[in-house]
Amino acid sequence: MHDLVIRNAQVIDGTGTPPQRLDVAVSGTHIVALGTHLGPAREVVDAGGLTLAPGIVDTHTHYDAQVTWDPFLSPSPSLGVTTALMGNCGFTIAPCRPEDRELTMRNLTHVEGMSLDALRAGIDWGFESFPQYLDQLERSGLGLNVACFVGHSSVRTYVLREDATRRTATAEEVERMRALVDEAMRAGALGFSTTRSGQHNGEAGISMPSRLADQNELLALSAVLKRHGRGVLMMTKDALATTIESIEALANEAQRPYVVAALLHSTATPDGTFDDLRRIAEANARGNRLHGAVSVCPLNFEFTMHEPYVLEGLQAWRPVMTAAKSEMRTLLASAELRENVKRELSVPARRLFDGHWHLMHVAQVKHERNQGMEGKSVAELGRAAGKHPFDFALDLALEEDLDTVFTATLLNSDEEAVGRMMLDPNSLISLSDAGAHLTFLCDAGFGLHLFGHWVRERGLMSLHEAVRKVTGHPAKVFGLQGRGTLVAGNFADMMLFDPATVGRGPSKRVRDLPADASRLTSPAKGLHGVWVNGQRVADAQGILPMAPKAGQLLRHFDA
């Protein structure tokens, strides 16, 4: 007697093979058989010809804080995700001394767009060390499978304290950091993550700690993984200052795979991402294992001038980031600031925002008299007002006490280029940023967008290849044991969907975070069921009201 049999499904198994009409039997947490006439079961689900596939593996999330109050990592399970990898970019909350908690939360508020009130009210700080953090997650229970990087900025802050954002480390400090990474790996960390991105700043525009590390520190911490013979390295590189060759040196030192983020396409420097992918291919030809993390989604941000993350990578914007609140209005009205920003944007470079004002829109106004502006680009509105688009945007924001909501498509707006990136054999479909930038975007449904937009609407690839790219492929890259494919003996992480309607719905703002903080979320379309380790956690309406904590904390990985 099986626990579950799903009958009459078009099974796409995640290996890249075409679909087959099969039944799937589950006992306990595992798939035990695929075929026909599999015998009786306590529960039988008739798929009615819908597609049954492995659950999506989301390799780039920032749920490290949210998971302490929300074990289901909403909305990911309702969007087909059954395994989430956390701690990317070096932004983790462990290890963390009690006296550094406020700094950690403030930095996350800035660099990852998280509500400080929500973090203060929500985080359960029942840990200090990284092993204690993992133990707490395991004790509390999880709604989906979770694996955690140990993050460079947290490790650096733990050792260097206030100097973490000021200077390079001494040899003795590097050794103490090595010990923390080693401790985390022994406890079951997925690997080691870091960032070099100039866009990654903490409170008051101060660089996140890992950006102060020199190459010797990076080599020493990366090499910890060689000692363990497992684990994955991950870096968000700086578009200009970080070379693929320097990352290859780290991968070679560790003899481990390296995931390079975030390879997003910029129309200002259209060849930049393809140059990175070419250099990654050359590194792999030399025997290393590098993967370029790419996104299937246009990078759409929603923001106000209270915290315009889209501008924070600009050197000319730094005075705003360090200014007191009482100085903001004067500074934003300053002709000098405005001209400096315009001058910097006039020079083509790979950056988050490249001055494409026609892709920045007014989403929501504060005053009724301005409602006619909603939905229009600042380029169009600026022309009508006889102003430069940047001047128009700042003037409108100042008129509305900085409460005007703007949206901007920052990168990945050229779909032909994005399609080429996705098809590159050295790329890894990733970068949902689920759990972060909650006030700006929600790309947690990236997998459903891949199936709906890129497969059904654009015909970029077959559905079975698309499924492989977000299930079997990432599971293999990260060494996730028994995950990512629907084969007998593997864990029963599954999703059932209709290829004719699958996709992600429009983003909407909800207030379901601690302290009544808001976030953007996105509903699924055409998704009929999600099972984690054999237990159903979501259906067409979303996460089940009484969903079981069926997930596992992943601590053991293939070499």
C-alpha positions as a printed Julia matrix, in Angstrom:
559×3 Matrix{Float64}:
  0.0    0.0     0.0
  1.56   3.27   -1.16
  0.93   6.54    0.66
  0.25   8.44   -2.58
 -0.23   7.63   -6.25
 -0.55  10.38   -8.85
 -2.16   8.87  -11.95
 -2.53   9.95  -15.57
  0.27  12.52  -15.51
  2.53  13.74  -18.26
  5.73  13.17  -16.3
  8.73  15.4   -17.03
 11.41  13.89  -14.84
 13.97  16.74  -14.77
 16.69  14.87  -16.67
 15.93  16.58  -19.97
 14.03  13.66  -21.51
 10.61  14.26  -23.14
  7.43  13.71  -21.13
  5.87  10.29  -20.66
  2.34   9.36  -19.61
  2.96   7.66  -16.26
  1.73   7.11  -12.74
  3.99   7.97   -9.81
  3.9    6.15   -6.46
  5.17   7.65   -3.21
  5.79   5.96    0.12
  6.9    8.11    3.01
  9.19  10.83    1.7
 10.36   9.05   -1.46
  9.24   8.1    -4.94
  9.12   4.32   -5.07
  7.87   3.61   -8.59
  6.95   5.16  -11.93
  4.87   3.26  -14.46
  1.3    1.96  -14.74
 -0.86  -0.21  -12.5
  1.24   0.64   -9.46
 -1.2   -0.75   -6.95
 -3.39   0.77   -4.24
 -2.61   3.9    -2.25
 -4.02   5.71    0.76
 -4.42   8.78   -1.44
 -4.9    8.82   -5.21
 -4.67  12.0    -7.28
 -5.88  11.92  -10.88
 -3.67  14.38  -12.78
 -6.0   14.32  -15.77
 -3.13  14.68  -18.21
 -1.51  17.66  -16.45
  2.27  17.83  -16.24
  4.01  16.42  -13.17
  7.58  17.64  -12.71
 10.16  17.93   -9.94
  9.72  20.92   -7.66
 11.73  24.0    -8.6
 15.12  24.48   -6.96
 15.54  28.21   -6.25
 19.28  28.73   -5.96
 19.34  32.43   -5.06
 17.12  33.46   -2.16
 17.46  35.7     0.89
 14.99  34.1     3.28
 17.61  33.91    6.08
 15.64  36.24    8.36
 12.09  35.42    7.2
 12.54  31.69    7.79
 12.78  32.32   11.56
  9.15  33.49   11.63
  7.78  31.94    8.41
  8.85  28.29    7.97
  7.08  28.13    4.58
  9.11  30.94    3.02
  6.02  32.48    1.47
  5.31  32.79   -1.4
  7.83  30.29   -2.83
  5.96  26.98   -2.28
  2.84  28.43   -3.91
  5.02  29.15   -6.97
  6.32  25.6    -7.4
  9.5   25.87   -5.34
 10.3   22.89   -3.12
 13.96  23.66   -2.31
 15.41  27.11   -1.48
 19.1   27.91   -1.15
 19.65  30.84    1.25
 22.53  33.04    2.34
 23.56  34.27   -1.09
 25.9   37.25   -1.57
 27.33  36.78    1.93
 24.21  38.34    3.52
 23.35  36.01    6.39
 22.24  36.57    9.97
 24.62  34.0    11.48
 27.09  34.09   13.01
 26.0   37.22   14.86
 26.82  38.48   18.36
 23.81  39.78   20.31
 25.33  43.27   20.37
 25.63  43.26   16.55
 22.03  42.3    15.8
 20.85  45.87   15.24
 23.68  46.55   12.78
 22.94  43.32   10.91
 19.26  44.21   10.61
 19.99  47.77    9.51
 22.36  46.54    6.83
 19.77  44.07    5.54
 17.19  46.83    5.49
 19.38  48.81    3.16
 21.11  46.27    0.94
 18.21  43.84    0.61
 15.21  46.16    0.88
 13.81  44.56    4.03
 11.58  46.36    6.53
 13.53  47.18    9.7
 10.34  47.08   11.76
  9.52  43.63   10.35
 13.03  42.35   11.08
 12.98  43.7    14.64
  9.58  42.19   15.32
 10.05  38.95   13.45
 13.54  37.51   13.79
 13.87  34.82   16.42
 17.43  35.38   17.68
 17.77  32.05   19.45
 21.29  31.57   18.13
 24.7   33.18   17.84
 26.84  30.76   15.85
 26.1   29.36   12.4
 25.67  25.79   13.72
 23.18  27.09   16.31
 21.26  28.83   13.5
 20.96  25.57   11.54
 19.93  23.68   14.67
 17.2   26.24   15.36
 15.79  25.93   11.83
 15.76  22.16   12.13
 14.03  22.21   15.53
 11.4   24.71   14.39
 10.52  22.76   11.24
 10.4   23.89    7.62
  7.69  24.01    4.98
 10.13  23.3     2.17
 13.7   22.09    1.85
 16.36  24.62    2.8
 20.14  24.76    2.42
 22.25  27.63    3.74
 25.46  29.29    2.64
 27.7   30.72    5.35
 28.01  34.39    4.44
 31.24  36.36    4.21
 29.88  39.64    5.57
 28.52  37.95    8.7
 31.77  36.07    9.3
 33.8   39.24    8.78
 31.61  41.27   11.14
 31.88  38.58   13.8
 35.69  38.73   13.73
 36.49  42.36   12.88
 33.48  43.96   14.58
 33.33  47.7    13.71
 36.43  47.41   11.5
 34.68  44.98    9.14
 33.62  47.83    6.87
 36.84  49.84    7.27
 39.92  47.82    6.37
 41.54  44.63    5.2
 42.04  41.84    7.73
 45.25  40.82    9.44
 46.61  37.29    9.05
 45.35  36.4    12.53
 41.86  37.71   11.71
 41.78  35.75    8.47
 42.63  32.62   10.42
 39.75  33.28   12.82
 37.43  33.72    9.85
 38.72  30.47    8.37
 37.81  28.72   11.62
 34.24  30.07   11.44
 33.8   28.95    7.83
 35.23  25.55    8.75
 32.81  25.3    11.7
 29.9   26.16    9.4
 30.94  23.58    6.81
 31.22  20.89    9.48
 27.71  21.81   10.66
 26.25  21.41    7.16
 26.65  24.69    5.3
 25.97  24.52    1.57
 29.14  26.5     0.89
 30.6   29.98    1.19
 29.11  33.14   -0.37
 30.39  36.67   -0.81
 29.88  39.88   -2.78
 32.14  42.41   -4.47
 29.31  44.41   -6.03
 29.47  48.17   -5.75
 25.67  48.14   -5.5
 25.87  46.31   -2.17
 25.96  48.9     0.58
 24.71  48.8     4.14
 23.34  51.57    6.31
 24.45  55.1     5.36
 25.96  53.82    2.12
 28.84  52.03    3.85
 30.2   49.1     1.84
 29.07  45.67    3.0
 31.95  44.03    4.91
 33.02  41.48    2.31
 33.82  44.25   -0.15
 36.77  45.22    2.08
 38.37  41.76    1.75
 41.51  41.42   -0.35
 42.27  38.51   -2.64
 44.36  36.76    0.03
 41.36  36.7     2.37
 39.1   35.42   -0.36
 41.59  32.7    -1.27
 41.98  31.6     2.35
 38.24  31.37    3.02
 37.5   29.69   -0.31
 40.17  27.07    0.36
 38.23  25.85    3.42
 35.92  24.01    1.03
 38.85  22.09   -0.45
 39.57  20.65    2.98
 35.98  19.36    3.16
 35.88  18.11   -0.42
 32.37  19.44   -0.95
 30.38  22.66   -1.11
 29.85  25.46   -3.6
 31.31  28.97   -3.73
 29.11  31.89   -4.73
 29.93  35.54   -5.5
 27.99  38.54   -6.71
 30.74  40.21   -8.7
 31.24  43.86   -9.42
 30.43  44.49  -13.06
 33.58  46.55  -13.63
 36.13  45.71  -10.95
 35.8   41.91  -10.61
 37.27  39.74  -13.35
 36.26  36.21  -14.16
 39.98  35.34  -13.98
 40.12  36.38  -10.31
 37.06  34.22   -9.56
 38.62  31.32  -11.45
 41.67  31.6    -9.16
 39.36  31.16   -6.15
 37.62  28.16   -7.73
 40.99  26.62   -8.56
 42.25  27.15   -5.0
 39.18  25.48   -3.54
 38.76  22.86   -6.28
 35.05  23.47   -5.97
 32.3   24.82   -8.26
 31.81  28.59   -8.3
 28.5   30.33   -9.07
 29.07  33.82  -10.49
 26.23  36.34  -10.1
 24.57  38.42  -11.27
 24.86  38.15  -15.03
 22.12  40.52  -16.15
 22.0   42.14  -19.57
 22.51  45.87  -19.96
 21.65  47.6   -23.21
 24.3   50.21  -22.34
 27.04  47.54  -22.54
 25.34  44.81  -24.56
 28.38  42.54  -24.87
 29.4   42.6   -21.2
 27.43  39.57  -20.0
 28.39  37.54  -23.05
 32.05  38.38  -22.43
 31.65  37.01  -18.9
 30.01  33.83  -20.18
 32.8   33.39  -22.73
 35.46  33.72  -20.03
 33.53  31.28  -17.85
 33.57  28.79  -20.74
 37.34  29.28  -21.07
 37.8   28.67  -17.34
 35.75  25.48  -17.58
 37.86  24.31  -20.51
 40.85  24.58  -18.16
 39.19  22.12  -15.78
 37.44  24.48  -13.38
 33.68  24.52  -12.72
 32.17  27.99  -13.05
 28.49  28.76  -13.61
 27.12  32.14  -14.66
 23.89  32.9   -12.78
 21.34  34.48  -15.13
 17.73  35.55  -14.72
 14.7   34.75  -16.88
 12.92  37.9   -15.69
 13.27  41.56  -16.57
 14.62  43.3   -13.49
 11.64  45.43  -12.49
 11.93  47.49   -9.31
  9.22  49.42   -7.48
 10.59  52.19   -5.26
 10.21  55.67   -3.81
 12.83  58.37   -3.37
 12.88  57.57    0.33
 15.03  54.56   -0.62
 15.8   54.61   -4.36
 17.88  51.43   -4.48
 18.08  51.71   -8.26
 20.31  54.8    -7.97
 22.55  53.62   -5.15
 25.22  52.14   -7.41
 26.02  55.64   -8.7
 28.94  57.47   -7.13
 27.08  60.74   -7.66
 24.26  59.47   -5.45
 26.45  58.72   -2.44
 25.86  62.13   -0.8
 22.15  61.24   -0.61
 22.9   57.88    1.01
 24.98  59.45    3.77
 22.8   62.53    4.35
 20.66  63.08    7.42
 16.9   62.99    6.83
 16.71  66.7     7.56
 19.03  67.36    4.6
 17.22  65.23    2.04
 14.88  67.79    0.5
 17.65  70.34    0.02
 19.96  67.75   -1.47
 17.4   66.35   -3.92
 16.61  69.87   -5.1
 20.31  70.61   -5.61
 21.32  71.41   -9.19
 24.81  70.13   -8.42
 23.58  66.68   -7.38
 21.31  66.44  -10.39
 24.01  67.41  -12.85
 26.48  65.0   -11.3
 24.01  62.11  -11.68
 23.22  63.03  -15.28
 26.94  63.3   -16.08
 27.71  59.88  -14.6
 24.81  58.26  -16.44
 26.0   59.75  -19.74
 29.04  57.44  -19.64
 28.08  53.87  -20.73
 28.83  51.31  -18.02
 27.45  48.06  -16.62
 25.32  49.26  -13.74
 21.9   48.59  -12.25
 20.33  51.67  -13.81
 21.75  53.05  -17.04
 19.59  56.14  -17.59
 16.87  54.59  -19.74
 14.18  56.98  -18.54
 11.59  55.55  -20.93
 11.7   52.37  -18.79
 11.01  54.25  -15.54
  7.32  54.88  -14.87
  5.15  56.6   -12.29
  3.28  53.73  -10.65
  1.35  55.49   -7.89
  0.99  59.13   -6.89
  0.13  60.57   -3.52
 -2.0   63.54   -4.61
 -5.19  63.17   -6.6
 -4.18  66.07   -8.86
 -1.32  63.95  -10.22
 -3.3   60.8   -11.0
 -3.07  61.37  -14.74
  0.66  60.63  -14.49
  0.21  57.05  -13.33
  1.38  54.48  -15.85
  3.39  57.0   -17.88
  7.16  57.04  -18.24
  9.19  59.83  -16.7
 10.68  60.37  -20.16
  7.21  61.12  -21.57
  6.19  63.21  -18.57
  9.48  65.1   -18.6
  9.06  66.02  -22.27
  5.55  67.3   -21.61
  6.83  69.41  -18.71
  9.89  70.66  -20.6
 12.26  69.02  -18.1
 14.97  66.4   -18.09
 13.34  63.12  -16.92
 15.53  63.0   -13.8
 14.56  66.55  -12.84
 10.91  65.69  -13.42
 11.1   62.57  -11.23
 12.82  64.4    -8.37
 10.49  67.42   -8.6
  7.42  65.17   -8.49
  8.85  63.21   -5.57
  9.59  66.41   -3.64
  6.08  67.7    -4.32
  4.68  64.48   -2.85
  6.95  64.27    0.21
  8.99  61.51   -1.52
  5.97  59.16   -1.4
  5.56  58.84   -5.19
  5.98  55.2    -6.23
  8.07  54.62   -9.36
  8.78  51.44  -11.28
 11.83  50.84  -13.43
 12.92  48.06  -15.75
 16.61  48.17  -15.02
 18.23  45.22  -16.74
 17.24  42.23  -18.89
 14.94  44.38  -21.01
 16.34  42.97  -24.32
 14.56  39.63  -24.62
 16.68  38.36  -27.5
 19.8   38.84  -25.4
 18.21  37.28  -22.32
 17.2   34.24  -24.37
 20.79  33.81  -25.59
 22.03  33.96  -21.99
 19.54  31.32  -20.87
 20.6   28.96  -23.66
 24.32  29.34  -22.94
 25.62  25.98  -21.66
 27.64  27.75  -18.95
 24.66  29.59  -17.45
 22.56  28.69  -14.42
 18.98  29.97  -14.26
 18.79  31.72  -10.91
 18.59  35.16   -9.28
 15.01  35.22   -8.01
 16.16  37.19   -4.91
 13.1   35.71   -3.17
 12.84  37.06    0.36
 14.72  40.27   -0.49
 13.82  43.62   -2.03
 10.32  42.96   -0.77
  9.21  46.54   -1.28
 10.66  46.64   -4.81
  9.95  43.36   -6.61
  8.86  39.72   -6.4
 10.58  37.28   -8.76
  9.93  34.18   -6.64
  7.84  32.88   -9.56
 10.79  32.83  -11.95
 10.29  29.13  -12.78
  6.65  29.55  -13.72
  7.61  32.6   -15.81
 10.14  30.41  -17.61
  7.47  27.81  -18.46
  4.79  30.3   -19.45
  6.62  33.14  -21.14
  9.78  31.58  -22.53
  8.46  28.13  -23.41
  4.77  28.59  -24.3
  4.76  32.16  -25.59
  8.23  32.52  -27.14
  9.16  28.91  -27.9
 12.74  29.44  -26.76
 13.17  25.82  -25.65
 11.16  22.68  -25.01
  9.23  22.38  -21.78
 11.26  19.35  -20.69
 14.5   21.29  -21.18
 13.09  24.25  -19.24
 12.11  21.93  -16.39
 15.63  20.47  -16.33
 17.15  23.94  -16.12
 15.34  24.73  -12.84
 15.3   21.25  -11.29
 17.82  18.6   -12.3
 20.52  21.02  -13.4
 20.73  23.16  -10.22
 20.38  20.04   -8.05
 23.46  18.6    -9.76
 25.45  21.87   -9.54
 24.85  22.13   -5.79
 25.08  18.43   -5.0
 21.54  18.14   -3.63
 21.24  14.47   -2.78
 18.12  12.8    -4.17
 16.59  16.06   -5.39
 15.76  17.58   -8.75
 14.6   14.52  -10.7
 11.58  12.24  -10.54
 13.2    8.82  -10.37
 12.57   5.91   -8.03
 14.55   6.37   -4.83
 14.55  10.17   -4.92
 12.64  12.44   -2.57
  9.08  13.17   -3.69
  9.44  16.91   -4.36
  6.88  17.51   -7.11
  4.67  20.08   -8.79
  1.6   19.55  -10.97
  0.76  22.21  -13.55
 -1.05  22.94  -16.79
  1.41  23.9   -19.56
 -1.39  25.74  -21.38
 -1.9   28.26  -18.57
  1.18  28.11  -16.32
  2.85  31.39  -15.44
  3.05  34.02  -12.73
  0.36  36.59  -12.1
  0.82  40.32  -11.66
  2.57  41.55   -8.53
  0.39  42.85   -5.75
  1.16  44.5    -2.43
  0.14  42.74    0.77
  0.64  43.51    4.45
  1.48  40.15    5.98
  4.95  40.75    7.44
  5.62  41.27   11.16
  4.83  44.79   12.38
  2.21  45.03    9.6
  4.96  45.76    7.05
  4.1   45.43    3.37
  5.73  43.49    0.56
  5.13  42.62   -3.06
  4.03  39.1    -3.9
  2.94  37.29   -7.04
  0.33  34.53   -7.48
  0.8   31.39   -9.55
 -1.18  30.65  -12.68
 -1.9   27.11  -13.84
 -0.29  25.44  -10.82
 -2.45  22.69   -9.31
 -0.32  21.11   -6.6
  3.05  21.12   -4.86
  4.42  18.24   -2.76
  7.47  18.44   -0.51
  8.93  15.09    0.53
  5.67  13.41   -0.4
  3.32  15.77    1.45
  1.11  18.32   -0.28
  1.87  21.88    0.82
  0.14  23.96   -1.9
 -2.69  23.8    -4.41
 -4.2   26.16   -6.97
 -5.16  28.63   -4.22
 -1.65  28.8    -2.75
 -0.06  27.41    0.4
 -2.56  25.16    2.17
 -4.08  26.66    5.36
 -2.96  23.61    7.37
  0.1   22.75    5.3
  2.5   20.34    7.0
  6.07  21.29    7.81
  7.26  18.7     5.33
 10.6   20.28    4.44
 14.06  19.24    5.49
 17.14  21.22    6.43
 19.77  19.98    3.98
 23.18  19.41    5.57
 24.69  16.67    3.4
 25.67  17.23   -0.22
 27.32  15.26   -2.99
 30.99  15.98   -3.52
